């Protein structure tokens, strides 16, 4: 505890005498945390959207005249994994069509253009490419007239999420590395400017750990301050944008809110630790 | 207690800062290491504190060869030493009290024990009224007394002083030497490196005389 108080004293003294040198690391850190939070929020919102759309992955298999629904469904089930299926009779199909397109239905009169079909339900998160290939195979089954599926939105969102994660991951790695380097550099400068004190403490019997603690503490404190500043900026901008675009941004789970400062603290402590050992 | 056996220290060959230096310090002794500037006094102190390692020869503290102590364990050896520097080396932003308390904090002593020990030392060295002052507001003599209080706060087995009176006038120098003598009478082994022969003659004790890195005389 007394070591930490001593560390605090060094830190506050350095802060008071040379506050300018702390501004750049604080700015880089808070900006990194701000960007990281927005990345996490965007990723989280995208995931929720995909999950919502993905839970309704379905396709329709239209039957040829005279085809047996039982035979077709047993052939389909041997080829694709389903979470469920439902046979839709011509009457039911017509009712659905009339509900969806009342004007077109009245123009057609009594003529029912909708053949009987089977609604297939797929497991959420299933690989779309695999399902698509399997569905194309279904066209060759005897009794199948056509297969219809429209998952462009899901496919595009998934692909966007994949690209987003790659770019975002790279960005987070880059900002994390920049933050670690900048904290490490700040601590190294602190260690250098207190070199004689460290030397003195070592001559007074301080263990290597004791003389390093104040500087590791300094790095930890800077990273925490930077992450809370970044969190504050993020929350302010999030609240403003949520009012302007209601329903667009999903609330960020609390897990993120405390895990990011914790991660920043770990980065700060680790880079300070390495710096004190190196210098 | 302390033995230097055939110690050499070479910074820029072929010149030796120390050449074949051997002497010993017994427990409870008061030893002066004396000689002109550049004779090697500070080098000997640095070798004893393990700031430097001998180029050749061995230094024993008790039965341990201190050159062989691993760098990560050296702090345990240094806790047996008290060191006083010519330039005091007080931490400028810590109060007198905190400076004296530092070795005890380093040793992980409890708050009450630190208070008791530091207050007793400040009283002994007549600087208790300056406890909360910063070193910059003290006179040279007061700063050196704080430095000595800090050096003995941890209860060292061996007190080393490198030119402790180098920055003080003759009156204060005698006052500081009397403090060392008093500490020695209480049982602390003291080694003082100084070029001031008048102090050496006045306060006596074992004298190791150096000249150009070699021992000229031990008396």
Interface residues (C-beta under 8 A of the other chain):
Chain A: X2 X3 X6 X9 X13 X196 X197 X200 X201 X202 X203 X204 X205 X206 X207 X208 X210
Chain B: X49 X51 X71 X72 X74 X75 X76 X78 X79 X81 X83 X89 X91 X93 X94 X102 X103 X105 X106 X107 X111 X150 X154
